[in-house]
């Protein structure tokens, strides 16, 4: 494993495989001296740097259970996860990372031994701990090869924060399982112009960003200017990717963004696979060998076909059984499947808007709004209405320099009518500075609904 660390000034510090191995060994020895043993939960809230990567590697080496957390967790959130996980140790600052000489025991553990405790995003309520076994590491070869297209010798940059399961799957594992260089960048405030410049400077072969990052870059002033010809594979996951953004990147750079879908509990499930031409807006086909079904509009999967399926929710057997009802894993996400077997995301089951007899997926409305040049991003929910039961409401973040007023409301409504079904257009629009998000960056539509309730809507 080779590592390239981006500093705050855009400089790149490269670390050799020998240095990574030595630091990982010393961290493992230090953790062992602190009392970390196989099966112990160790909470890790560190910046996305070399210390974080070597700590995750060290914990796996020791057989302890790594509980990676987002840097943005508040002290209250941190206390909650410490309490619920029963963590034996907590590393919340680079200074907490122990280094020691010597070797720590490397126990021979079965594939089903617990290794990672990954908390969900909290889109269905309080985040739950999803426990993954050691087999999770090797099982991720499927998505790394068939969806991400990782090859030996690649430079791989996945921008996901350390609290995302994607940081294990797409940051650590490409370097752990293949001879790749992993790009690490500690949390800096996202700036789309800066990101575009960094992509041109770092020249990753494989890049994986959140749809929001692709979307904001596509609306930046420097979009289309730099040389991004080094990017061979561009991936997106975490939320729905709109067709307008896919087309913008293709037109500006010739880069074809391939969407993918997975969950903290399941790992990768679907994606536009290597060599496939994406149909903009689609989340692709099931990964090879993964058996999915659409049941009453909900995406479900056969558990035995999911190589990276979790072992269960931490100390919550009832919640685990509820999601595995009827012998299927129930994702809670609504999709449509076309005649070619492609899947199209329509929204969370709880997010579907029932308005005057129509069932409206918020993702469809958000995609329509995203295609308007004044819109940066939006969150769509149902708003209670005495006549229709609910109407479509959108919280909209406009691009810099745009002012939210009645003219923009009418313009966005007309635009949505024209690019989507007329019954889907947002009858209610509110302009906001930013959207509420979970600690892992997903839009919290529930928070938008709650704020409308507080207004008496």
N, C-alpha and C positions, 0 to 999 in steps of 0.2 A: 504494500500500500504506500503510495506517494501522496503527499498533501501539499496544497498551495493555499496559503492563508492570506486573504486580502485584508490590508490594514485600513484604518479610517481615512488615510490620505490616498487610497487607491494603489498603494504599493503592494507587491506580491512577495511573500517570504515562503520559500520552498523547503520542505522537510523530506529527507530521504526515508526509504523504508526502514533502514537500520535505526534511524533516530526515532521513528514512530514506534518500532518494536521495543526499543530500550525504554522510552518514556512510559509505554503501556506496562512493561514489566515492573518498573519502579512504582507506578501508581498501584498496581495489584499488590505489591509487597507492602506498600503503605496502608492500603485498605485492610489487608490481613492483620497488620499490626494494630489497627484500630478496632479489630474484632469482627470484621465482615466475614461471614461464613456462607457455605452453600444454603440456599433457601432464604437468606435474610433479604429483606427489602431495603434498598438504599435509594433515597430520593436524590435526584440530581437536577439542580436548577443552575445551570452554568451558561455563559455566553457560548455562541456557536464558534468555538475555536479549538485549538489543538488539545487543550485540557479536557474539554467535553468529549471529544472523540476518543481520547486515550482512556478516559474514565469508563465510558461505555464498554470499550474493549476489555478493560481490566475486570470489570464486574462479570462479564461473560466468562472470562478466563477462570474466575474464582467460583463460578456457579451461583453467585448472588443474583437477586432479582432487581434489575434496573428499573427505576421509576423516573423517567425523564419528564421534566415539567417545563412549561413555557417560562421564559424570563419575566414575562409580564404578570405572573401570578402575584397577587397582593399577599401581604402577611397573613390576612385572614384565610385566603385560599390555601396558602401553604400550610397553615396550622390544620385546616380541615383535611388535607391529603395526608399529612403526617399522622393524624389521629385515625383516619379510616384505613390507612395502609399498614399501620403498626411498624413503620420504618425503623430499622435499627440505627441507621446513620442518615444524615442529611448533608449534602454538599451544595451550598447555595452561593458560593463565591469562589473565585479562582484560588484564593488563599486557603480554602478548605481542602483543596486537592492534596492528599498526602503523598509524599515521595519517600521511598526507603530503598536501601541497598538490599541485596539478597533476592531470593526467590520465594514466591508464595506457592503453596500447594496447588496443583491443578487437578482437581478430582475428576475421575471418569464418571460422567453423569449420563443417564439415558436421554434420548431425544425428547421424551415427554416431561422431563424435569422443568420446572418453571424458570423463566429467564427474564421476561419483560412484563411490566405492569404499565399499560398505556391507557390513559384516561380519555374518554370520549369527549367530543366537542361540547356536549351539553345542549344540543339542539332539541332533545326530547326531555329536558328537565335537568336535574343535577347530574354533572358528569359522573360516569361509572367507570370503575377500573376494569379494563379488559386484560386478562392474564394470557400471555403467550408462552409457549414452551420453546425449548432450545431448537426444536425442528424448524422453527420460524426462519432461522438463518438460511439453511440450505433450500428450504421451500421457496424462498424468494427468487431463486434463479429463473423461475418461470416468467415472472413479470419483468425482471431485469433484461432478459434476453428477447422475449417475444413482444413486449410492449415498449420498454425503454430503448432497446436496441444497443445495449452496452457491449463493447468489444474490448478485448485486452489492449492496453496502451492508451485508451481514451482518457481525455480530461472531462470529468463529470461535475457539473454544477447544479445542485438542487438547492433552491433558495429557501426551502421550508425551515421554519423555526424549530428549535430543539424540542418543543413540546409536541410536535406532530409525529404521528407514526411514520410519516414520509421521511423524517430525518433518519430513522433506522433503515427503512427500506431503500431509500434513494440517495442518502448521503454516505452512511457508513458502509452498507453492504456492497456497493459497486467496488469499493476499495478492498473490502475484506475478501470477496469472492473472486475478484478478477484483478489483473495487473493494471489498475487505473490510477490516475491522479485525481484526488478528491479536492474540490474547491470549498474552502470554509470562509465564511464572512460573519464576524460578530455583528450583533444587531446594530444597525444604523437606521436612521429614519429613511424610509423608502422615498426615493426621488426618481421618477421615471427617466429623466435625462441622464442622471448619473448611472442608472442601471444600464442604459443603452451604451454609454461610453465604456462601462466595465465589461460588458459582453464583447465589445470590439477589441478591448485590450487583452482580456484573459483568453479569448478564443476557445471556449469549451466545445468539445465535439458533441456532447450531450448536455442539454439544458432542460431543467424542469422547473417551471414557475407556476404560481397560482394564476387562475384565469384573471383575477383582478389585476395582477401585475402586468400580464400581457395587455389587458384592456387599457390600463393607465399609460403604459408605454406607447400604445398605438395612438394616443391622443396628446402625446408630448410634442413640444416644438421641434425637437431634434430627431423625431421618428423618420426613418428612411434615409438618414444622412450617412451614418457610419458603415463600416465594412463588417458584416456579420457572416461572411461566406464560410467561416470556419465551423459554423453550427451545422452538424449533420442531422441530429435528432432533436426535435423540440417537443416537449411533453407538457400537458396541463392536467391538473386534477385538483379536487377539493371542493369545487362547485361547478355549476354549469358554465360552459364556454360558449359564448354567443357566436353566431355565424359571421357577423360583421367584423369581429376582431380577427377571426381566422383569415378572412379574405384580405384584411388590411396588412397582415404580416406577409401573406403570400405575395401581394402586389408590391410591397415595399422592398422585401429582401429575398423573395423566393423561398422563404421558410414555411414549411407546412407543419402547423401545430397539430399534434395528434392527442386527442382527448382520452382520458381514462377515468375509471370510476372504481372506488373501493371504500371500505370503511375501516375504522380502527379495529373492529372485531374480526373482519374478514381478510384484510389485506386487499390486494388488487383482485377485481372481479371481471371487469370488462375493459376494453380499450380498442383504439384504432391501432392495429398491430403493425409491426415492422413490414414495410413493403405495401401496405394498404393505402389507397388514396382516401383521405377522410371526406366524408360528406358533412359539410359545416353544420354544426349544431348537434351532431350525433355523438353519443358516448361509445360508439363502436360495437364490436361483437364480444361475446364472452371469451375469456382467455381459453386457449386450448385445454380441453379436458374438463372445464368448469361447466356444470349443467345448471342452467337457470330456467325459471318458469315465471310467467306473468300471471299472477293470481288476483283477479278482481282489480287489475291495474297496478298491483304492487309487485316489485321485483323480488323474487325469492330464489334461493339457490339450494341445491342438494348438498348438505354438509360434507358428505364423504368426498365430494368433488372439489372442495376448497382446500388446497394444500396449506394455506396460511390461516385457516380458521382458528380462532382463539380457543382456549381451554374452558373459558367461562368467566362470568363477572366475579370480581373479587368479593368473596363472602356474600354472594347474592344468587343463590340457586334458583329462586323463584323468577327473577328477572331473566336468567339464562333460559329457563324452560319456556317462558313466555315468548321469547324470540325464536325458539326452535319448535314452535307449535306445528303439529301435523307432519313432523318429519322434515320440515324445510326451514332454512334460515330466512327470517322475514326482515328485509332491510328497512321497511318503513318508507321507502322511496317509490314514487309512482313513475312508471315508464310506459312507453308504447314500443311495440316491436313491429318493424316493417317487413315487407315480403322478402327482403334480403337478409333478415335476421338481425339487422342493426337495431340498437336500443336508443331511445330518445327520452331524456330526462324531462319529467313534467312537474316535479316538486315533491316535497315531503307530504306523506299522507295527511298529517295534521295541518299542513299549509294550504290544502286545496280549498278554493273559494267556491261556495255554492251560492250562485246569484241568479234569481228568477228562473230556476230550473237548469241553469248551465253550471257545469263543473269546470272551473278555470284553474289551471296550474300557474302559480306565480312566475315560474321560470319563463313561460311563454311571453308574459307581459314585460318582464325585465329585459328579455332579449329584444323585443320591439323598441323599448325605450333606449336601449344601449346603441341602437343603430342611428339615433338622432345625434347630430354633431355637437349639440350643446350639453349632452348628458355625459357625466363621468361614470356614475353608477346609480343603481336604485335598489330598493327593497319593496316588494309588493306583497300586500296582505289583504284579507277581507275586512271590511269595515261595516259594522252593523247598520242595517237600513230597514225602516219600518215597512217599506213596500216590497223590496226585492229580497229581504232576508239579509243580504249582504251586498255591498258594492265593492268594486276593485279600488283599492287605495294604493298609492305609490309615494314613498319617501324618496326624493330625488336629490342627488348631489350633482350640481352643475359644474362644468369646467370652469377654471379660473377666468375671471373677467366677465362671466355671465351673471346676470341678476335675475333672481326668481321673481316674477310678477305675473299679473293676470294674462299678459300676452303670451308668456312662456307656457302657462297652464293650457291655454287654448291650442297653442302650437303643438305641444306634446300630445294632447288628446287627439288632435287631428292626425298626427303622425302615426300614433298607435292604431287608430282606426284603419289607416291605409295599408300598414304593413302586417297587420294581424287581423283576426276575425273581429268585426265591429263590437261584438258583445264583450270582448276582452279589454276594451280600452279603459284606462283609469278614470273613473268619474270623480275621484278625489285625489288631489296632488298636494303634497307638502314639500317645500324646499328645506333641506337640512344641510348642515356643514359636513357631517359625516354619518356613517351608518353604524349602529351598534353591532359589535362583533364578539364572538367567543374568544377565549384566550388563545385559541389556535387559528383565529382569523376568519372564521365563517360568520356570515351575516346572521344575526339573531332576529329573525322575523317576529318571534314571540315578544321581544322587547318593543318592537314597533307597535304590535297590537296592544300591548300593555299601556303604552304612552297614549294611544288613541282612546283607550278606555278611561284613562285619567282625565281626558278632555271631555268625557261624557258622550263620546260618539257611540 
